[in-house]
Amino acid sequence: MDNVFIERLYLSSYRNLIELQAGIDEWMHDYNHHRIHQALDYTKPWQLYRPNSGLAEAA
């Protein structure tokens, strides 16, 4: 499923580097904040790795 999102990013046409960066930023935000990940026990990465999750104190 992840390949679909990556391929869609490549298929988008960008007129300049600013548009490209905005597209990448939007994709990364969606990937980390809105999509659940099977490898992370069906949670979103930001939920697991955010600074207040308790991981910082454990390190």
N, CA, C and O atoms as a Tinker XYZ file with bonds, in Angstrom:
   236  protein
     1  N      0.819000   -1.191000    0.000000    73     2
     2  CA     0.000000    0.000000    0.000000    64     1     3
     3  C      0.865000    1.257000    0.000000    63     2     4     5
     4  O      0.507000    2.247000   -0.638000    81     3
     5  N      1.995000    1.235000    0.703000    73     3     6
     6  CA     2.854000    2.420000    0.749000    64     5     7
     7  C      3.347000    2.820000   -0.636000    63     6     8     9
     8  O      3.519000    4.009000   -0.905000    81     7
     9  N      3.573000    1.863000   -1.508000    73     7    10
    10  CA     4.045000    2.186000   -2.852000    64     9    11
    11  C      3.055000    3.045000   -3.620000    63    10    12    13
    12  O      3.455000    3.866000   -4.446000    81    11
    13  N      1.778000    2.865000   -3.357000    73    11    14
    14  CA     0.761000    3.667000   -4.042000    64    13    15
    15  C      0.985000    5.144000   -3.745000    63    14    16    17
    16  O      0.907000    5.975000   -4.649000    81    15
    17  N      1.256000    5.474000   -2.508000    73    15    18
    18  CA     1.451000    6.871000   -2.123000    64    17    19
    19  C      2.751000    7.426000   -2.697000    63    18    20    21
    20  O      2.793000    8.576000   -3.135000    81    19
    21  N      3.792000    6.633000   -2.699000    73    19    22
    22  CA     5.066000    7.080000   -3.262000    64    21    23
    23  C      4.926000    7.291000   -4.764000    63    22    24    25
    24  O      5.382000    8.303000   -5.295000    81    23
    25  N      4.296000    6.340000   -5.448000    73    23    26
    26  CA     4.135000    6.474000   -6.894000    64    25    27
    27  C      3.268000    7.674000   -7.244000    63    26    28    29
    28  O      3.521000    8.351000   -8.241000    81    27
    29  N      2.254000    7.942000   -6.441000    73    27    30
    30  CA     1.413000    9.110000   -6.699000    64    29    31
    31  C      2.225000   10.396000   -6.551000    63    30    32    33
    32  O      2.009000   11.354000   -7.293000    81    31
    33  N      3.147000   10.421000   -5.606000    73    31    34
    34  CA     4.024000   11.583000   -5.431000    64    33    35
    35  C      4.874000   11.781000   -6.687000    63    34    36    37
    36  O      5.049000   12.910000   -7.145000    81    35
    37  N      5.399000   10.697000   -7.239000    73    35    38
    38  CA     6.227000   10.794000   -8.445000    64    37    39
    39  C      5.409000   11.197000   -9.665000    63    38    40    41
    40  O      5.920000   11.877000  -10.555000    81    39
    41  N      4.153000   10.787000   -9.716000    73    39    42
    42  CA     3.335000   11.085000  -10.880000    64    41    43
    43  C      2.825000   12.524000  -10.898000    63    42    44    45
    44  O      2.380000   13.014000  -11.936000    81    43
    45  N      2.888000   13.190000   -9.770000    73    43    46
    46  CA     2.459000   14.587000   -9.720000    64    45    47
    47  C      3.469000   15.438000  -10.469000    63    46    48    49
    48  O      4.669000   15.167000  -10.447000    81    47
    49  N      2.974000   16.454000  -11.123000    73    47    50
    50  CA     3.907000   17.347000  -11.808000    64    49    51
    51  C      4.028000   18.633000  -10.998000    63    50    52    53
    52  O      3.035000   19.199000  -10.541000    81    51
    53  N      5.240000   19.067000  -10.837000    73    51    54
    54  CA     5.524000   20.266000  -10.067000    64    53    55
    55  C      6.202000   21.271000  -10.995000    63    54    56    57
    56  O      7.069000   20.916000  -11.793000    81    55
    57  N      5.799000   22.500000  -10.874000    73    55    58
    58  CA     6.356000   23.535000  -11.754000    64    57    59
    59  C      7.696000   24.055000  -11.264000    63    58    60    61
    60  O      8.479000   24.595000  -12.046000    81    59
    61  N      7.965000   23.895000   -9.970000    73    59    62
    62  CA     9.228000   24.393000   -9.423000    64    61    63
    63  C      9.545000   23.673000   -8.115000    63    62    64    65
    64  O      8.764000   22.844000   -7.649000    81    63
    65  N     10.678000   23.990000   -7.537000    73    63    66
    66  CA    11.109000   23.316000   -6.305000    64    65    67
    67  C     10.218000   23.655000   -5.116000    63    66    68    69
    68  O     10.061000   22.835000   -4.212000    81    67
    69  N      9.646000   24.827000   -5.104000    73    67    70
    70  CA     8.758000   25.205000   -3.999000    64    69    71
    71  C      7.522000   24.311000   -3.996000    63    70    72    73
    72  O      7.101000   23.843000   -2.938000    81    71
    73  N      6.938000   24.070000   -5.166000    73    71    74
    74  CA     5.783000   23.171000   -5.259000    64    73    75
    75  C      6.172000   21.743000   -4.889000    63    74    76    77
    76  O      5.416000   21.041000   -4.219000    81    75
    77  N      7.337000   21.325000   -5.321000    73    75    78
    78  CA     7.818000   19.986000   -4.979000    64    77    79
    79  C      7.953000   19.838000   -3.471000    63    78    80    81
    80  O      7.494000   18.848000   -2.901000    81    79
    81  N      8.577000   20.809000   -2.823000    73    79    82
    82  CA     8.758000   20.755000   -1.369000    64    81    83
    83  C      7.412000   20.743000   -0.653000    63    82    84    85
    84  O      7.229000   20.004000    0.315000    81    83
    85  N      6.475000   21.552000   -1.120000    73    83    86
    86  CA     5.139000   21.580000   -0.513000    64    85    87
    87  C      4.453000   20.215000   -0.666000    63    86    88    89
    88  O      3.803000   19.739000    0.265000    81    87
    89  N      4.598000   19.597000   -1.824000    73    87    90
    90  CA     4.015000   18.274000   -2.046000    64    89    91
    91  C      4.623000   17.217000   -1.141000    63    90    92    93
    92  O      3.911000   16.373000   -0.598000    81    91
    93  N      5.922000   17.262000   -0.979000    73    91    94
    94  CA     6.605000   16.308000   -0.096000    64    93    95
    95  C      6.189000   16.537000    1.349000    63    94    96    97
    96  O      5.914000   15.584000    2.079000    81    95
    97  N      6.142000   17.797000    1.762000    73    95    98
    98  CA     5.722000   18.111000    3.133000    64    97    99
    99  C      4.313000   17.613000    3.413000    63    98   100   101
   100  O      4.047000   17.053000    4.477000    81    99
   101  N      3.413000   17.815000    2.463000    73    99   102
   102  CA     2.030000   17.365000    2.629000    64   101   103
   103  C      1.969000   15.843000    2.724000    63   102   104   105
   104  O      1.247000   15.295000    3.557000    81   103
   105  N      2.727000   15.165000    1.869000    73   103   106
   106  CA     2.734000   13.703000    1.888000    64   105   107
   107  C      3.280000   13.184000    3.218000    63   106   108   109
   108  O      2.707000   12.266000    3.805000    81   107
   109  N      4.376000   13.759000    3.693000    73   107   110
   110  CA     4.983000   13.306000    4.952000    64   109   111
   111  C      4.052000   13.567000    6.137000    63   110   112   113
   112  O      3.960000   12.745000    7.049000    81   111
   113  N      3.367000   14.703000    6.125000    73   111   114
   114  CA     2.433000   14.995000    7.208000    64   113   115
   115  C      1.308000   13.962000    7.215000    63   114   116   117
   116  O      0.954000   13.438000    8.271000    81   115
   117  N      0.751000   13.672000    6.054000    73   115   118
   118  CA    -0.313000   12.682000    5.961000    64   117   119
   119  C      0.186000   11.313000    6.413000    63   118   120   121
   120  O     -0.498000   10.623000    7.168000    81   119
   121  N      1.366000   10.919000    5.960000    73   119   122
   122  CA     1.942000    9.617000    6.283000    64   121   123
   123  C      2.163000    9.463000    7.785000    63   122   124   125
   124  O      1.927000    8.391000    8.343000    81   123
   125  N      2.613000   10.523000    8.435000    73   123   126
   126  CA     2.952000   10.441000    9.854000    64   125   127
   127  C      1.806000   10.774000   10.803000    63   126   128   129
   128  O      1.818000   10.331000   11.951000    81   127
   129  N      0.819000   11.541000   10.353000    73   127   130
   130  CA    -0.230000   12.009000   11.254000    64   129   131
   131  C     -1.608000   11.427000   10.987000    63   130   132   133
   132  O     -2.467000   11.477000   11.867000    81   131
   133  N     -1.846000   10.876000    9.804000    73   131   134
   134  CA    -3.189000   10.418000    9.463000    64   133   135
   135  C     -3.287000    8.935000    9.127000    63   134   136   137
   136  O     -4.375000    8.362000    9.184000    81   135
   137  N     -2.183000    8.314000    8.782000    73   135   138
   138  CA    -2.236000    6.911000    8.367000    64   137   139
   139  C     -1.770000    5.992000    9.480000    63   138   140   141
   140  O     -0.738000    6.236000   10.106000    81   139
   141  N     -2.535000    4.929000    9.726000    73   139   142
   142  CA    -2.091000    3.935000   10.696000    64   141   143
   143  C     -1.077000    3.015000   10.023000    63   142   144   145
   144  O     -1.106000    2.825000    8.807000    81   143
   145  N     -0.190000    2.452000   10.821000    73   143   146
   146  CA     0.870000    1.592000   10.306000    64   145   147
   147  C      0.799000    0.240000   11.002000    63   146   148   149
   148  O      0.807000    0.155000   12.230000    81   147
   149  N      0.732000   -0.787000   10.215000    73   147   150
   150  CA     0.653000   -2.141000   10.761000    64   149   151
   151  C      1.869000   -2.444000   11.631000    63   150   152   153
   152  O      1.734000   -3.055000   12.691000    81   151
   153  N      3.049000   -2.023000   11.194000    73   151   154
   154  CA     4.276000   -2.306000   11.944000    64   153   155
   155  C      4.309000   -1.593000   13.296000    63   154   156   157
   156  O      5.092000   -1.957000   14.173000    81   155
   157  N      3.465000   -0.585000   13.462000    73   155   158
   158  CA     3.413000    0.161000   14.727000    64   157   159
   159  C      2.149000   -0.201000   15.508000    63   158   160   161
   160  O      1.600000    0.625000   16.237000    81   159
   161  N      1.699000   -1.442000   15.345000    73   159   162
   162  CA     0.518000   -1.940000   16.034000    64   161   163
   163  C     -0.713000   -1.089000   15.727000    63   162   164   165
   164  O     -1.523000   -0.792000   16.605000    81   163
   165  N     -0.829000   -0.705000   14.456000    73   163   166
   166  CA    -1.978000    0.050000   13.945000    64   165   167
   167  C     -2.159000    1.409000   14.637000    63   166   168   169
   168  O     -3.281000    1.849000   14.890000    81   167
   169  N     -1.054000    2.046000   14.929000    73   167   170
   170  CA    -1.092000    3.418000   15.422000    64   169   171
   171  C     -0.453000    4.322000   14.374000    63   170   172   173
   172  O      0.108000    3.848000   13.386000    81   171
   173  N     -0.544000    5.599000   14.598000    73   171   174
   174  CA     0.081000    6.577000   13.713000    64   173   175
   175  C      1.454000    6.915000   14.288000    63   174   176   177
   176  O      1.595000    7.000000   15.508000    81   175
   177  N      2.470000    7.111000   13.444000    73   175   178
   178  CA     3.813000    7.370000   13.960000    64   177   179
   179  C      3.874000    8.522000   14.960000    63   178   180   181
   180  O      4.589000    8.421000   15.957000    81   179
   181  N      3.150000    9.609000   14.723000    73   179   182
   182  CA     3.233000   10.732000   15.645000    64   181   183
   183  C      2.697000   10.356000   17.022000    63   182   184   185
   184  O      3.138000   10.915000   18.027000    81   183
   185  N      1.756000    9.422000   17.085000    73   183   186
   186  CA     1.221000    8.999000   18.374000    64   185   187
   187  C      2.258000    8.214000   19.171000    63   186   188   189
   188  O      2.289000    8.279000   20.400000    81   187
   189  N      3.087000    7.489000   18.478000    73   187   190
   190  CA     4.079000    6.660000   19.144000    64   189   191
   191  C      5.348000    7.428000   19.467000    63   190   192   193
   192  O      5.942000    7.218000   20.525000    81   191
   193  N      5.776000    8.314000   18.576000    73   191   194
   194  CA     7.075000    8.950000   18.711000    64   193   195
   195  C      7.038000   10.413000   19.144000    63   194   196   197
   196  O      8.088000   11.045000   19.252000    81   195
   197  N      5.850000   10.962000   19.393000    73   195   198
   198  CA     5.792000   12.369000   19.796000    64   197   199
   199  C      6.550000   12.558000   21.122000    63   198   200   201
   200  O      6.638000   11.622000   21.918000    81   199
   201  N      7.087000   13.737000   21.361000    73   199   202
   202  CA     7.922000   13.966000   22.554000    64   201   203
   203  C      7.221000   13.651000   23.870000    63   202   204   205
   204  O      7.892000   13.243000   24.817000    81   203
   205  N      5.922000   13.818000   23.975000    73   203   206
   206  CA     5.223000   13.586000   25.240000    64   205   207
   207  C      4.763000   12.143000   25.425000    63   206   208   209
   208  O      3.988000   11.855000   26.337000    81   207
   209  N      5.230000   11.235000   24.573000    73   207   210
   210  CA     4.748000    9.853000   24.650000    64   209   211
   211  C      5.401000    9.062000   25.756000    63   210   212   213
   212  O      4.997000    7.930000   26.020000    81   211
   213  N      6.410000    9.631000   26.419000    73   211   214
   214  CA     7.095000    8.904000   27.467000    64   213   215
   215  C      8.389000    8.283000   26.998000    63   214   216   217
   216  O      9.186000    7.826000   27.818000    81   215
   217  N      8.618000    8.257000   25.694000    73   215   218
   218  CA     9.861000    7.675000   25.182000    64   217   219
   219  C     11.071000    8.516000   25.573000    63   218   220   221
   220  O     12.149000    7.969000   25.806000    81   219
   221  N     10.915000    9.818000   25.647000    73   219   222
   222  CA    12.046000   10.692000   25.983000    64   221   223
   223  C     12.547000   10.402000   27.397000    63   222   224   225
   224  O     13.754000   10.410000   27.638000    81   223
   225  N     11.620000   10.145000   28.345000    73   223   226
   226  CA    12.030000    9.866000   29.708000    64   225   227
   227  C     12.703000    8.498000   29.831000    63   226   228   229
   228  O     13.551000    8.290000   30.698000    81   227
   229  N     12.311000    7.563000   28.947000    73   227   230
   230  CA    12.866000    6.216000   29.012000    64   229   231
   231  C     14.277000    6.154000   28.451000    63   230   232   233
   232  O     15.030000    5.235000   28.776000    81   231
   233  N     14.643000    7.102000   27.627000    73   231   234
   234  CA    15.959000    7.079000   26.979000    64   233   235
   235  C     17.075000    7.501000   27.907000    63   234   236
   236  O     18.237000    7.530000   27.503000    81   235
